[in-house]
């Protein structure tokens, strides 16, 4: 009997973190609401999911992240005021942040126990379906198609869990989950092993896991089995390593540019790069940068 192909309809956004690297900016505002030009990071992440055909956006949040819920909610007072002023272009942008047919669901993560725990919190909504996990900190400009779309194209053929990876400097491996790869075909790797934050001299490669995952629901059982790992947290990487013993997991070497907006330098670089692509800003901003006199 031919196995029915599964589709991915749901995406999980772990957004309960404290954002300590951006204090005091994140004292009262979530790091996911930091803007890149004129859109917050979380909106870029949601748009990537929607472009890829995701129908349910599941936000694993905390009691200090209400502004994320407000951002994706309807603001009738603002819409009425924009309409009264005749600002229909802004009205259209505001009304269609989440298009028809896409729903937003919010779940509270009661304790800060790591990415694995945040993903587990979404289990009641995800159920027994494959699902995506998107970390808004990793802003990825996919150029021709988004990173998640590239991964879904692989999933359509392979029907197994897939993780996005990119090469990092050898000395940076201690900051990431690192895979031991085996080439399957161009841009797609079979994962032989995965290690959380290995020391550079013990790292199996320089291919680092970045913030995009397509996971089979069997990952939930693995998360429940593992204990606390690196940093005293429940690490998703450790659960993936456990799942790897039972199932094939692939890595996608995506086409595009990743900006690590979880740190200040990466955030600033992303802001400049996206401003230089913005249709209403790029000409004037490029001229400003050209004439800018940098301090010694």
N, C-alpha and C positions, 0 to 999 in steps of 0.2 A: 504493500500500500504506500502510495506516494505521500510524503510528509507535507502538510500544509505549511506554506510560508507564513511567518509571523511579521507583522508590521509594528513599527514603533510609534506610539501615539502620545506618550507622556515624557515630560522632561522634569527633572528635579534640580532645583536651584538652592544649594546650601548657602544661606545668607545670614546665619545667626552669629557669625564671628564678631569680635569686639573691635577689630580694625585698629589695634594699638599702634601700628607703625605710622598711622596718620594722625595721631593725637597732636593737638587738641581738636583738629577739624572733625574728627569722628566721635567726639564726646557726646554730642546730641544728634548727630546725623550719621546714618549708616555709611560705611565705606563704599557700599554698592551704589549709593546715590551720588558719589563724586562725579562731576560732569567731565566728559571728554567733549570739549567745545560746547555743544548745546543739548546733549543727551547724557543721562546718567549711565554708568557702566551696566547696571542691571537691565536697562532698556536695550542696549546693544546685544546682551546675552539673550534676552527674550526674542528679539527680532531674528537672531540666528536660528533659534528653535522654530519660530513660526515659518520662516523661509523654508526650513527643512520639512515642513508638513506636520509639526507637532500640534496636537489639539488641546492638551492639558498642561498648563504651567503650574508646577507644584513647588511652592516656596517654603523651605524649612527655615523658619524665622524665630525671632525671640521677642520679648515684650518691649524691647527698645527700638524695634524696626517698623513701627507703624507707618512711617513715611513711604516705605516700599509699597505697602497695601494702598495707601492714598494715591500714589503715583499711577498705579494701574486701574484705579477706580474712576468712576465718572465724577466730574466736578461741574455740576449743573450751573452753579453761580458763575464760575469762570467762563463757561461756554456761552451763557446768556450775555455776559459783558462783552465778550469778543464779537458776538453777533451784533450787538447793539452798536459797536464801534465800526462795524464793517470789516473787521480783520479776519476774513474768511480763510486765508491761508493758514493762519495760526489756529483758527477754530478746527480746521480739518486735521492738523497735526495733533491737536489735543484730543479730539474725539476718537481717533483711530490708532491710538497706541496699542490697543489690543483689538484686532479685527473680529468681526462676527464669526462665530463658530469656534473660537478659542476661549477656554475658560481658565480662570486663575483660582488656585486653591492654596490655602495657607495653613501650615502646621507648625506648632510651637516645639522647639527643641528646649526642653526644660533645663538641661545641663550642657555645658561646653565640654563635650567628651570626644571631639574630633570628627573628621570627615566621615569615617565609617559609621559612627553613631548617627550623624545627621542624615545620611542616606537611609539608614534603618528606620528612622522616624517616618519616612515616606511610605513604608511598606503597606499600611492600610489603604492608601490611595492607589499605589502602583498595582497591588495585587499580584497575579501570576502572569504578568506581561513583561516583555523586554522594555527597557526604558533608557533614556539618556540622563546623564548628569553633566551639568554645565557650571563651571566656576567663573563667576563674573570678573574676578580678578585677572583672569587670562583673556584679554581682548585679542581676538584673532581676525585679521583682515585676510579673508580667504581668496581675494582677487577674483578669480573666475567663478568659484562657488564657495560657500561657507565651509568651514572645517567639518561641522556636523553633517552637512549634505554629503561631503566626500565620504564620511564614515558610513552614512546610511546607504550609499551606493555599494560599499563593500558588504555591509550587512545583508543587503538584498540577495547577494550571491552566496555568502558564506553562512549566514544564520548562526552566528556565535558572537560572544562578547568581543568588543573592539575598544582599544585605548589609543588616544592620540599621543604621539611622541615626537620629539625633536632633539637634535644634537645640542649638547651644551659643552662648555669647557670642562676638561678633566677635573679641575679643582672645584667645580660647581656641583659635582655629583652628590655631595653630602647634603644638598638642599632639596633633592628630588627622589621620587621613586625611579629606579633605573632597571631597564629590562636587559635580559640576555637574549639577543635576537637570532633568528634564522630566516633568511630571505625566502618568501613564498613566491611573490612576483613583484613587479616594480611598484614601489611605494607601500607594499603590504608585507609585514613580517610576522612570522610565527614566534610567539613568546615562549621561550624554553624555561625562563625563570624571571622573577621580579623581586627586587630588594628595596626596602625603604631606606633612603638616605645613607648609602654606603660611603665609607671613607674612600677618597680618590684612588688609593693604591689597592683597594679591594673591590672596586666597582666592576661589574661584568661587561660594561660598555659605557658609552657616553650618551646613550639614547634615553632621554628623560621623559617621564610621563607628565603631560600638561593637562589643563583643566577641561578635558572633554572625554567622556566615557559613554559607550553603549554597553549596557549590562543585561545579561539574562537574569531572571528573578531568583535563580538559585544562589545568587550572591548574598541574599538576605540570610540564608542558613549559615553561610560562611562567616558573615559578620557576627552572628550570634555565638559562633563557636570560638572566635579568637578573643584573647584578652587585650589588655592595654599594651601598646607597643611603644614606638619611639615617641618621646615627649610625654609619656604617660597618657596617651590618647588612643582611642580605638581607630586604627589606621585602615583606610580602605585598601591600601596597597597590600597589607597583610591578608585581608580577606580575598583579594584577587589571587595572591600566591596560593592560598588554600584551594580556591576554585580551579586553579590551573592544574592541580593534581587530578581533577575529575573531568575537565572539559578543555577544549581548545579555546585559546584566547589569542586574538590577533592584535597587531599594532599598525596604526595608520600613520605613515609619514606624510602629513598633510601638506598641500601646496598653499603657501601664504606666509604672512608675517605675524608672529605672536608678540604682544606687548605685555610684559609682566607688570600690571598695574597694582600689584600688591606691594610694590616698593615705590618710593618717591621718584627715583630716576626713570624707571619704566613708565610711570604715570605721566611724567613731564614729556618724555619722548613721544608717547602716544598722542598727547594733546597737540604737540607741534605737527606730527605727521598727519593727523586727521584734520587739523586746521588748514594744512597745505592742500588737502583734497576737497575742502568745503567749497561748494560752488559760489557762495556769497562772500567768502573770506580770502580764498587762496591768492588772488592777485594782489590785494593790499597787504596781506600778511607776508607774502613772499618779498614784496618790496621793502616792508619794514625790516625783515631779517637781513636782507641784502645790505641795508644801510646801517644796521646796528653796529655800534662800536662796543666791543666787548671789553670789560675791565681786565687789567693784567692779573 
